[in-house]
Amino acid sequence: MEKRYLFTPGPTPVPPQVLAAMAEPMVHHRGSDFRLVYERALSRLQEVYRTRAQVLLFAASGTGAMDSAVANLTTADQRVAVVTAGAFGERWVAICEQYGLDVQRIAYEWGEAPNPDEVGAAVAESGAQVVFCTHSETSTGVVSDVQSLKASVGDAVLVVDAISSLGAVALETDAWGVDVVLSGSQKALMCPPGLAMASVADALWETLPPARAFYFDWRRTRKAQEVFDAAFTPAVSLIRALDVALGMLLDHRRAGARRRRRHRALAPPPRPPRRHAGPRARRPEGQDLPHRPHRLVRRLRHRGSACRRRAVADGARRGHRARRRGHTRVRGVRAARRGLTSFPEPVERVAAFLRVAAVDATIQEFPAGTPTAEEAARAVGCRLEEIVKTIVFVCDGEYVLALVPGDRRADERKVAAEMGASQVRVARADEVFDATGFEPGSVAPFPRRDVIAALIERTLLQHAAVWIGAGSPAHMAMLAPSDLQRLAGARTADVVVRS
């Protein structure tokens, strides 16, 4: 499968884990298995929105959410104010005019940020009780100060188009008192297009006029979502993808403070402006940046190429040994499978995920099985530390994966410290299946199901290639540890003690 890089405001590139979630078998949207996914996705949306209010979810583009806001907040001929400074501000105007509203434009030049004081004065003068604005104007790249805009419009209802900003730009819905925030799935939320969402402040529900739309009726949607149902057939596969993407986004956000502290500690001091003092001018001592960064980049690229060459050579040698033992060897990605007509269903899930991610990997079959790390190392013909054990932990009621070398064991206290959890234990067999979708002894660390985080022991990253479970006790996959870390969404950690 061809791998493409999108440098567009939306749709944006979709992570392999999210694509794999869309490839799972279809389920009925009224069934209990989908209801769990739906409930979790709605809860995660509240976290991303930074609100305790219910977030309504529709199968539509972001413009559908904008349409729903006008249909549920206004009545015919009502006066509204629209802050416009680009193409999507003009879209607010077009939607409002389509619904027969008296639109008072608060217009700025394209590329100019709206002034909160001017907006507040214009809203007060117009008498408008509903104000529509755009947080991040995609056509110009300008981000409006929503917090100040809300403070300036007073008691008027502020409706914010956050389609291209939610998840990328700070937006504190409850803390700033924003009444309605709209967004879509295809931009910073890392999903394909097709889902629209709207958070509605609790105080608004008693004052909403009758909806002027059937499908986008907020009250009908809210009533269904209160029992984790959908008013109409939802986009099942897209919601599964959204659930995974939101989990990744929240994992990133929770680790963000720690990452920012680390970046600040490692960053060199800012370089002062250089004065034209002739060829002998020097920077103050202690403020030099790393010497010749272009050479460092070239060395790193060369090292990466060497690692890839070693991984290919190691794979060829192990494949030769496997064929001598009579094992079946199968290319798992980028090419049609050779020598094997089909995989068992759990292994096919792993293979499909690898193909979607366009990762160099090999799936190998061992008819006798590899129930332990020692037996797996003997079957593959590699060192024990190149076998990856995937262990599921329950941390304060949430599932966490630990990827550790075959010659080590994960330490519960270290996992607890990494996760900031008070209670940690190894998951039971039924919990392992719930968390990963795989039976114990055959767990593949991707695609993730109900796992909130993954930790990879940092010593695994020193190898050219590693072996992991591939969905059944008779199948294993070989890939580069950097690809394993990326596909599992794992962060490096020190979580092991010697067995």
C-alpha positions in Angstrom: 0.0 0.0 0.0 1.3 3.4 -1.0 2.1 5.7 2.0 1.2 9.3 1.5 2.0 12.5 3.4 -0.7 15.2 3.6 0.4 18.7 4.1 -3.1 20.1 4.2 -5.2 21.7 6.9 -7.6 18.8 6.6 -8.0 16.0 6.1 -4.8 15.4 8.0 -2.7 12.1 8.1 -4.4 9.3 10.0 -2.3 7.2 12.4 -2.1 3.4 11.6 -3.8 2.5 14.9 -6.8 4.6 13.8 -7.0 3.1 10.3 -6.8 -0.4 11.8 -9.7 0.3 14.1 -11.8 1.1 11.0 -10.8 -2.2 9.4 -12.3 -4.3 12.3 -15.5 -6.3 11.5 -18.8 -4.4 11.4 -21.0 -4.7 14.5 -24.6 -3.6 15.0 -24.9 -0.1 16.4 -27.6 -1.2 19.0 -25.4 -4.0 20.3 -23.7 -4.0 23.7 -20.2 -4.3 22.1 -20.6 -1.0 20.2 -22.4 0.7 23.0 -19.2 0.4 25.1 -17.1 2.0 22.4 -19.7 4.7 22.0 -19.8 5.5 25.7 -16.0 5.7 25.9 -15.8 7.9 22.8 -18.4 10.4 24.2 -16.5 10.5 27.5 -13.2 11.1 25.8 -14.8 13.9 23.7 -15.7 15.6 27.0 -12.1 15.4 28.1 -10.8 16.8 24.8 -13.4 19.6 24.9 -12.5 20.3 28.5 -16.1 20.3 29.5 -18.6 18.4 31.7 -21.4 19.2 29.3 -22.6 16.6 26.9 -21.0 16.5 23.5 -23.4 15.7 20.7 -22.1 13.5 17.9 -23.4 13.5 14.3 -22.4 11.7 11.1 -21.6 14.8 9.0 -18.8 17.2 8.1 -17.9 20.1 10.3 -20.3 22.3 8.4 -23.1 20.0 9.6 -22.3 21.0 13.1 -22.4 24.7 12.1 -25.8 24.1 10.4 -27.1 22.4 13.6 -26.1 25.3 15.8 -28.1 27.8 13.6 -31.0 25.4 13.4 -31.2 24.9 17.2 -30.3 28.3 18.6 -32.3 30.7 16.4 -35.7 31.6 15.2 -36.8 33.1 11.9 -35.8 36.8 11.4 -33.8 36.8 14.6 -30.9 39.2 14.7 -27.5 37.5 15.1 -23.9 38.7 15.0 -21.2 37.0 12.9 -17.5 37.8 13.4 -15.9 37.2 10.0 -12.2 37.5 9.0 -11.9 34.8 6.4 -13.6 32.1 4.3 -15.2 30.2 7.2 -16.5 33.4 8.8 -18.3 33.9 5.5 -19.7 30.4 5.7 -21.3 31.4 9.0 -22.9 34.3 7.2 -24.2 32.1 4.4 -25.7 29.5 6.8 -27.4 32.3 8.8 -28.8 33.9 5.7 -30.1 30.6 4.5 -32.1 30.3 7.7 -33.6 33.8 7.1 -31.8 35.5 10.0 -30.9 39.2 10.3 -27.1 39.0 10.1 -25.0 41.8 11.6 -21.5 41.4 10.3 -18.5 42.3 12.4 -16.0 42.2 9.5 -12.2 42.2 9.6 -9.7 42.0 6.8 -8.5 38.5 5.9 -5.5 37.8 8.1 -6.5 40.2 10.8 -7.4 38.9 14.3 -10.7 40.1 15.7 -10.4 42.7 18.5 -12.4 41.5 21.5 -13.3 45.1 22.7 -14.5 46.0 19.2 -16.6 42.8 18.9 -18.1 43.4 22.4 -19.1 47.0 21.5 -20.6 45.9 18.1 -22.6 43.1 19.7 -24.0 45.5 22.4 -24.9 48.0 19.7 -26.7 45.4 17.5 -28.6 43.8 20.4 -27.8 40.3 19.0 -28.2 37.5 21.6 -26.3 34.9 19.6 -22.7 35.5 18.3 -21.0 33.2 15.8 -17.2 33.2 15.4 -14.3 31.1 14.2 -11.5 30.0 16.5 -8.9 29.1 13.9 -9.6 30.6 10.5 -8.2 27.9 8.2 -8.1 30.2 5.2 -5.6 32.6 6.9 -4.2 30.7 9.8 -5.3 33.4 12.3 -6.4 32.2 15.8 -8.9 34.3 17.6 -8.8 35.0 21.4 -11.9 33.1 22.3 -11.5 33.6 26.0 -11.5 37.4 25.5 -14.3 37.3 23.0 -16.6 35.5 25.4 -15.8 38.0 28.1 -16.6 40.8 25.7 -20.0 39.6 24.5 -21.4 39.3 28.0 -24.6 37.3 28.3 -24.9 36.7 24.5 -24.5 33.1 23.5 -21.1 32.6 21.9 -20.9 29.8 19.3 -17.3 28.9 18.3 -16.3 27.0 15.1 -13.3 25.0 16.5 -13.3 22.6 13.5 -9.6 23.1 12.8 -8.5 24.0 16.3 -9.9 21.5 18.8 -7.1 19.2 19.9 -4.4 21.6 18.5 -5.0 25.0 20.1 -5.8 25.6 23.8 -9.6 25.8 24.3 -11.0 25.6 27.8 -14.7 25.3 27.1 -16.0 25.3 30.7 -13.2 27.5 32.3 -13.8 30.2 29.7 -17.6 29.9 29.8 -18.0 29.2 26.1 -21.6 28.3 25.3 -21.3 26.1 22.2 -18.2 24.6 20.6 -18.3 22.8 17.3 -15.7 20.6 15.6 -15.1 17.8 13.1 -13.1 14.6 13.0 -10.8 15.2 10.1 -8.3 17.8 11.4 -6.5 17.8 14.8 -8.5 14.8 16.0 -6.6 12.6 13.5 -9.6 10.8 11.9 -11.0 10.6 8.4 -13.8 13.0 7.6 -17.4 12.2 8.5 -18.0 13.1 12.1 -19.2 16.4 13.5 -19.6 17.3 17.2 -21.1 20.0 19.3 -20.7 20.8 23.0 -23.7 22.6 24.5 -23.6 24.3 27.9 -26.0 22.9 30.4 -27.5 26.3 31.0 -28.7 26.6 27.4 -31.1 23.6 27.3 -33.9 25.3 29.1 -33.9 28.3 26.7 -33.5 26.6 23.4 -36.2 27.4 20.8 -37.8 24.5 18.9 -35.3 22.9 16.5 -35.7 23.9 12.8 -34.0 20.6 11.7 -35.0 17.0 12.0 -31.6 15.1 11.7 -29.7 17.9 13.6 -32.3 18.2 16.4 -30.1 18.6 19.5 -32.8 17.5 21.9 -33.4 14.3 20.0 -29.7 13.5 19.9 -29.2 14.4 23.6 -32.0 12.1 24.7 -30.5 9.1 22.8 -26.9 9.8 24.0 -28.0 9.9 27.6 -28.5 6.1 27.4 -25.4 5.7 25.1 -27.5 5.2 22.0 -27.7 7.2 18.7 -30.9 8.9 17.5 -30.1 7.6 14.0 -27.7 5.0 12.5 -24.2 6.2 13.5 -21.0 5.9 11.5 -19.9 2.8 13.4 -16.4 2.4 11.9 -15.6 6.1 12.2 -16.7 6.2 15.8 -14.4 3.3 16.5 -11.6 5.2 14.8 -12.4 8.3 16.8 -12.3 6.4 20.1 -8.8 5.2 19.3 -7.6 8.7 18.1 -9.0 10.4 21.2 -7.3 7.9 23.4 -4.0 8.7 21.7 -4.6 12.4 22.0 -5.4 12.2 25.7 -2.3 9.9 26.3 -0.2 12.6 24.6 -1.9 15.4 26.7 -1.3 13.6 30.0 2.3 13.1 29.2 2.6 16.7 27.8 3.7 18.4 31.0 6.5 15.9 31.6 7.6 16.3 28.0 7.6 20.1 28.2 9.7 20.0 31.4 12.2 17.7 29.7 12.4 19.9 26.5 13.0 23.0 28.6 15.8 21.2 30.5 17.5 20.0 27.3 17.0 23.2 25.3 20.1 25.4 24.9 19.8 29.0 26.1 18.4 31.4 23.5 21.1 32.9 21.3 21.5 36.6 21.6 21.4 38.8 18.4 24.8 38.8 16.8 26.6 42.1 16.6 28.5 43.1 13.4 31.8 43.4 15.3 34.0 41.9 12.6 35.3 38.3 12.1 36.5 38.0 15.7 33.0 38.4 17.2 31.9 35.5 19.4 28.8 34.5 21.3 29.0 34.8 25.1 30.4 31.6 26.7 27.8 29.0 27.5 25.4 30.1 24.9 26.7 28.1 21.9 24.3 25.9 20.0 25.5 22.3 19.1 28.4 22.5 16.7 27.7 22.0 13.0 24.1 20.6 13.3 24.0 19.6 9.6 26.8 17.1 10.3 24.9 15.6 13.2 21.8 15.1 11.0 24.0 13.4 8.3 25.5 11.0 10.9 22.1 10.1 12.3 20.7 9.4 8.9 23.7 7.2 8.1 23.2 5.4 11.4 19.5 4.8 10.6 20.4 3.4 7.1 23.0 1.0 8.7 20.4 -0.2 11.2 18.0 -1.0 8.4 20.6 -2.8 6.4 21.5 -5.0 9.5 17.8 -5.7 10.1 17.4 -6.9 6.5 20.5 -9.1 6.7 19.4 -10.6 10.1 16.0 -11.3 8.7 17.5 -13.1 5.7 19.7 -15.3 7.9 16.8 -16.2 10.2 14.6 -16.9 7.2 17.2 -19.3 5.9 17.3 -21.1 9.3 13.5 -21.2 9.5 13.2 -22.8 6.0 15.8 -25.4 7.0 13.6 -26.3 10.0 10.5 -26.6 7.7 8.7 -23.5 9.0 6.5 -21.4 6.8 7.8 -17.9 6.2 5.4 -15.1 5.1 6.0 -11.5 4.1 3.5 -9.6 6.2 3.4 -6.2 4.6 3.8 -4.3 1.4 3.4 -7.3 -0.8 0.9 -10.1 -1.3 1.4 -13.1 1.1 3.5 -15.8 -0.4 3.4 -19.5 0.4 0.3 -19.3 2.6 -3.2 -18.8 1.3 -4.6 -17.3 4.5 -3.9 -16.4 8.1 -6.1 -17.3 11.1 -8.4 -14.3 11.9 -6.4 -12.9 14.8 -3.2 -13.1 12.8 -4.9 -11.5 9.8 -5.8 -8.6 12.1 -2.1 -8.0 12.8 -1.1 -8.5 9.2 -3.7 -6.0 8.0 -2.5 -3.5 10.5 1.1 -3.9 9.3 0.1 -3.6 5.7 -1.9 -0.4 6.4 1.1 1.1 8.3 3.5 0.1 5.4 6.0 -1.3 7.9 8.8 -3.7 6.9 7.8 -6.8 8.9 7.8 -10.6 8.6 5.2 -12.9 10.0 6.5 -16.4 10.6 4.5 -19.6 11.5 5.7 -22.2 14.0 3.3 -25.2 14.0 4.7 -26.5 17.3 3.9 -23.1 19.0 6.0 -20.8 21.1 4.3 -20.8 24.5 7.3 -19.2 26.4 10.0 -16.6 25.5 12.7 -19.3 25.8 11.0 -21.6 23.3 10.3 -18.6 21.0 14.0 -17.7 21.0 15.0 -21.3 20.2 12.4 -21.5 17.4 13.3 -18.2 15.8 17.1 -18.7 16.3 17.6 -15.4 18.1 18.8 -14.2 21.5 16.3 -14.2 24.3 16.5 -10.4 24.8 15.3 -10.0 21.2 12.0 -11.6 22.1 9.4 -9.1 23.2 7.0 -10.1 26.0 3.7 -8.2 26.0 2.3 -8.0 29.5 -1.1 -6.4 30.4 -1.4 -4.5 33.7 -4.4 -3.1 35.4 -3.5 0.4 36.7 -6.2 2.0 38.8 -8.8 0.1 36.7 -7.3 1.0 33.3 -5.4 -1.4 31.0 -1.7 -0.7 30.3 0.7 -2.7 28.1 4.3 -3.3 29.0 6.7 -4.4 26.3 9.8 -6.0 27.9 12.7 -8.2 26.7 12.3 -12.0 27.0 15.1 -12.2 29.6 13.5 -9.7 32.0 10.3 -9.3 33.9 8.2 -6.2 34.3 8.1 -4.8 37.8 4.7 -3.7 39.1 6.2 -0.9 41.3 8.1 0.6 38.3 4.9 0.4 36.2 3.0 2.2 38.9 5.6 4.9 39.1 5.6 5.4 35.4 1.8 5.7 35.2 1.4 7.6 38.5 -1.0 4.8 39.6 -1.8 3.8 43.2 -2.8 0.2 42.4 -1.2 -2.0 39.8 -1.6 -5.7 39.1 -1.1 -8.2 36.3 -4.3 -8.7 34.3 -6.3 -11.9 34.4 -6.8 -14.0 31.3 -10.3 -12.6 30.6 -9.0 -9.1 31.1 -6.1 -9.7 28.7 -8.7 -10.5 26.0 -10.9 -7.5 26.9 -7.9 -5.2 26.7 -6.2 -6.5 23.5 -8.7 -8.7 21.6 -6.1 -11.5 21.8 -5.9 -14.6 23.9 -3.1 -14.8 26.6 0.1 -16.3 25.1 -0.6 -14.8 21.6 -1.0 -11.1 22.4 0.1 -8.6 19.7 0.7 -5.1 21.1 -1.3 -3.6 18.2 -3.9 -2.7 17.2 -4.8 -1.5 20.7 -8.3 -2.0 21.9 -9.1 -0.8 25.5 -5.5 0.0 26.4 -4.9 3.6 27.6 -1.1 3.5 27.4 1.8 1.4 26.4 5.4 1.3 27.8 8.4 -0.1 26.0 11.6 -1.0 27.9 14.3 1.2 26.5 16.8 -1.6 26.1 14.7 -3.1 23.4 15.4 -0.1 21.1 19.1 -1.1 20.9 18.4 -4.1 18.7 18.2 -4.1 14.9 15.1 -6.2 15.0 12.8 -7.9 17.6 10.2 -10.6 17.6 6.6 -10.2 18.9 3.5 -12.3 19.2 1.3 -12.0 16.1 -2.1 -13.0 17.3 -1.8 -16.8 17.8 0.6 -19.1 19.7 1.9 -20.4 16.4 2.8 -17.0 14.8 5.4 -14.4 15.5 6.3 -11.2 13.7 9.8 -9.6 13.2 10.1 -5.8 12.8 12.4 -2.9 13.8 11.9 -1.9 17.5 11.3 1.7 16.4 8.4 0.6 14.3 7.1 -1.5 17.2 7.2 1.6 19.4 5.4 3.7 16.9 2.7 1.2 16.1 2.0 0.4 19.7 2.0 4.1 20.6 4.4 3.2 23.4 6.7 5.6 25.3 10.1 4.5 26.5 10.5 3.6 30.2 12.5 1.6 32.7 10.0 -1.0 34.0 12.0 -4.2 34.3 14.1 -6.3 36.7 16.2 -9.3 35.7 14.2 -12.6 35.7 
